[in-house]
Amino acid sequence: MQLLLVDDDKTFCQVLGRAFEKRGFTVRVAHDVDQALALIEAQGVPDYAVVDLSMPGGRSGLSLVEALHGFNAQTAIVVLTGYASVATAVEAIKLGAVHYLAKPANADEIIQAFGREQGDADADVEPSAVSVRRVEWEYIQKVLNECDGNVSAAARKLGLHRRTLQRKLSKRPVKN
């Protein structure tokens, strides 16, 4: 069971990597998209992948999801992010991820997500309305995704100053 763990947080990779190794996985770690692609080229396509959404180097984890799915559609990919939004979740699934989890998530939750091949019709539906701040966050994420993660282009499209958008993005997403 080969697992590719891709996250720019080295400590997080160490801890999560050890947890997966204890569960029988052979773990390969990369800290950006280019490093992950080099690992895949050198050592082959993994059976499983955990990919962080936000990556250094100008390329998001979504580009890696697309590449992994292109190499082998059977690779179970879970996207893990601290900046969850509906827009990026939809894109991740369309590009080939089997699940999308918000951080923090542990190894057991990720392993469970690997096994989810079908949707859950009994999933809880939140009866409360979404807050205006949450709607703003979702819209910003949608526009940022449309601009391929380019903050300057997204700021222009949103009619915001680039630094204002960067401040908004540096905050944690609101719950509701």
N, C-alpha and C positions, 0 to 999 in steps of 0.2 A: 504494500500500500504506500505508494509514493505521494507525498504531499508537498506542494509548493506554497510557502508562506511569504506573502509580499506586503510589507508595511515599512514605512520610513522610521518608525519608532523601534530602535534596536532592542531596548529593554523589553518592550511588549513582545517582540519576536522571540527573544530568549525564553521568556516565561511560557508563552503559548507553545513554542516549539518543543520544550521539555514535556509539557503536558500531552502533546500529541505523540511524542516518542514513547511515553509511558503507556499509551494506548495502542502501541504496535505500529505506528506510522514511521516511515523513513522520511525525515523532514529536510527539505532544501529551503534556504532563506535568501530572499533578495530584498533590497531596500528601495528600489525604484523600478520602473517599467523596463528600462534598457537592461538592467542587471538581470531581471527575471527572464527576458527574452534570450539573453546570452546563456543562462542556465538551461533553458529549454533546448536551445540549439546544441549545447555540449552534452547534456545528460538525458535528453528526451522529454516527451510530454508527460506530465504527472497524471496520476489517477484522480487526484483531488487538488483543489487550489483554494486558498483563502487570500483574497485580494482587498487591500485597503483602497478606498475610493480616492482619497486625496493624496497625491504623490508629488515629490519634488521633481524638477526637471521639465515642467510644462506639460506633461502627459498625465492624464488621470488614469485611475485603475480601470475605467471603462474601456480604454483602448487595449489594455491587457486582457480583459474578459473577451473582447471580440477576437483578439489574436489566438488565445487559448482555445476558444470554441472553434475557430477556423482550423487549428492544428488537429484537434480531436473533439468531436461533438460529444463524446462519452465522458469527457473530463467533468467531474462535478465541481462547480465553482460557486463559492459563497462570497459575496461582497460584504465587507465589514467596514463600517464608517462611523465616525463621530459626528458627521454632518448629514444625517439622514433627511431625505426629502422624497416626496412622492415622485417627482420628475426623474431623479436619478435611480430610484428603485425600479420604475417602469423601464428605463433605458437598460439597466443592468440585466433584467429578465429578458428583454427583447434581444440583447446581445449574446445571451447564452448562460447566464448565471441561473443556478437552481434555487437560490435564496439570497436574501438581502437582510442583514442584521445590523442593528445599531450597537455601537460600543457602549458599554463594555459587554462582551460576550465571552463565555468560557469555552473550553474545548468540548465539553459535553453538548452544549447548545449548538455549536458549529457542526459536530458530528451528526446530531439529530437533523440539522438543516440539510446536510448532504443527502440524507435519505428521503427528503420531501420531494417527490416527483410530481405530486398532484396538489392542487389547491385545496383549501379546507373550507367547504361550504358552511361549516358550523363556527367559523371564526367570529369572535366578538365584534359587533358593530357598535361603534361609539355613538350614543344617542345625542351627545351635546354638540353644539355648533363649534366650528373651528374659530379661534380668535383671529382678529385682524393681523396681529403680529405674525401668527403662524402662516396665514395666507401670503403675507409679504415675503416671508422666508421661502416658502414654496415657489413663489413667482420668481424671486431672485435666482433660486437654484435652477429653475427651468430656463431662464434667459442665459445664465452662465453656461449651462449645458449646451444650449443652441450656439453659443460662441466658443465652443470647444475649450472651456475653462479659461478663456482670455478675459481677465478682469477689466482691462481697459475697454475692450470692445463691448462687454456687457454693461459697463458703466455708461458708455455713450448711448447704448440702446435703451437703458433705463432712465436716461436723463439725469444721472447722478455724477458727481465728481468721483474720480477713481479712488481717492483716499476715503471718501464717505462709504463707498461700496466695500472697500477692504475692511473698514471698521465693522460694518454690519456682518461681514463674513467671518470676522475673527471671534464674534460672539457665538455662544452655543445656541443651537436652534431651540425655539420655544416649544414647550410640550403641547399646548393646545392653543 
